[in-house]
Structure formats: C-alpha cells, structure tokens
Amino acid sequence: MTRSIVLGTLMAAGAFSLAVSGSQAPPSPEVKVVEVEKLKDNLFVLKGGGGNTAVFVGSKGVVVVDTKNPGWGQPILDKIKELTTKPVTTIINTHTHADHVSGNVEFPATVDIVTQENTKTNMQKMAPATGNPAPANVFQASGGKGMPTRTFKDRLTLDKDADRIDLYYFGRGHTNGDAFVVFPALRVMHAGDIFARKGPPLLDANNGGSGVAIGDTLAGAAAGIKGVDSVITGHSTVMTWNDLKEYASFNKDFLAWVQAQMKAGKSVEAAAAEYKIPEKYAGYTNNPDRVKLNVGVIYDELKR
Ligand SMILES: [Zn+2]
C-alpha cells in the first residue's frame, strides 16, 4: 500500500518534470488560461492575461470590452466561441493601457473599435504609464490595425433596447480617457481601471491621469449614471454601486490628506511613509510604492 503510493508519487513527479523539461519549445509561450465568470445569460467576465474583459452577447453580435495583454486576443476569441456562435462586431477599450488594448490587433479587421477620444490619442503613442516601463506598441507593429475606428467625447449610445450600451466620460482620473461602459438592460457597468480594485489607484500622469480630479470624476459617474447594480472592476471582483461611491470618497479623502501633508511642508517620501488606509475603508489593501508615486503626482499637480 505504502509502496504503491510512493511509486505513484514518483511517477507523477517524473511525468511533471518531463512536461516541464522535456519540451523542445522555448520557455516563454506560457499557457494562456482565460477564466469565465458568468454575470448574466448574455454577459461574461473573462479573467486572466491583464484587465478584466467583458463579453456582451447582443442579438446581432458580440461586444467585447477590453482585450488584455499582447497575445491574449486569440485566447479571448477562442473562449467567446465556446459561449456563442455570434461574431464579434465591436470592441470598446476603457482606456489606453497595454493590458486592456493590446489584444485588439488579433481581432478581425471588420470589428469596430470604440474609445473615448483622448484614449485614441494615447493609443497612438502608447507612452509608458507613470512608474511603469514602456509597453510594447502593438499598433505600430500592426501598421495601425486594432486602433479605434470611432471615438466619443462625453457620451455615446450604441444600439438600442436590449442591445443598448451607453458610454460615458466624466473627466480625468486613472488616465484622461477613462470610459464607463454601461449595459442598461442588465444593470451592469464596466468601470475599467478608474476602479481597478479597492486600493490606491494608478494615477497615470503620463497619459493624462489626475489625482486631483479622480475623486470628483468617480463621484460624477456615481451621480450621473443611473440604474446600475453591479460594477465590473479593472482587475478585481465584480462590485456594487455603493462600492463605486465609496471609492470616490476614498480618492477624495486621499487628496485631502495629501493636501494637508503638502501644507505641513512634508517631502513626498516623508508623507508617503506615514500613509495608512483609513479604518473606515474595510477590505482595502495598501500599496506603499503606489502611494509614493501618487503623492508625487498630486504634489506636482498642486504646485502648478
Ligand atoms: Zn490601466
């Protein structure tokens, strides 16, 4: 009995090491696993490989919100084929970041690509996000394939009735082109990275983001958009409308705290080292490196 367990374990270990070391392929192409979370009969969140992707199956075709890192477009398309026989007609990108837009280039050239107008401008440059290395510019490599084909400034409605999608822009925040994507019939919204998770946001000043504006922008969305219960976040779980309102307050409180630090004459480093998530924000996770970047971004904005 004992012997057979040991033997079995050894065999399993041997098979595993063979799988790892026996491959002739170079080590880089990892298995791309796309996980599906079903929110509604015709709305899914695809996880893995970058930001959360929403897949909305309309009566005529599929709308995809955000397309993950380079190389993840095809895995998204493969997964959609398991969910529906309808073709992808439209991509919406919530903002410019490489982990939300790069898969665009792997979709058919017939697919419409919709973004806020500043996001299109940002995608032409693909500048590194504040505090991050330069991303691969997949659009340059593709000769422009995957770039937005349609933009909006403040608001745009796509289609109607059960297929209706409302796009909103409420001002600067994570970048200067953050779109809120609402599926009114389902009472669900994709917020992208202006609400990525319960914690300090990435304030990407290089792409127009603002720590002075982000709280107001989130509050503007919370007040200006009606009829939503569930919020798909950029990188975390699905949250409630109250979570979105709370996140607006979290960012306003952070700004007020930074303003007080600056008034007290503290350096960015000294201020950031003292920051703690206020106790009322239960379930929030701190990110000290990001807090330091964010204090710096806000100091720069306040000095102007
Ligand atoms: Zn982002």
Boltz pocket constraint, residues with backbone or C-beta under 6 A from the ligand:
constraints:
  - pocket:
      binder: B
      contacts: [[A, 95], [A, 97], [A, 100], [A, 174], [A, 193], [A, 202]]
      max_distance: 6.0
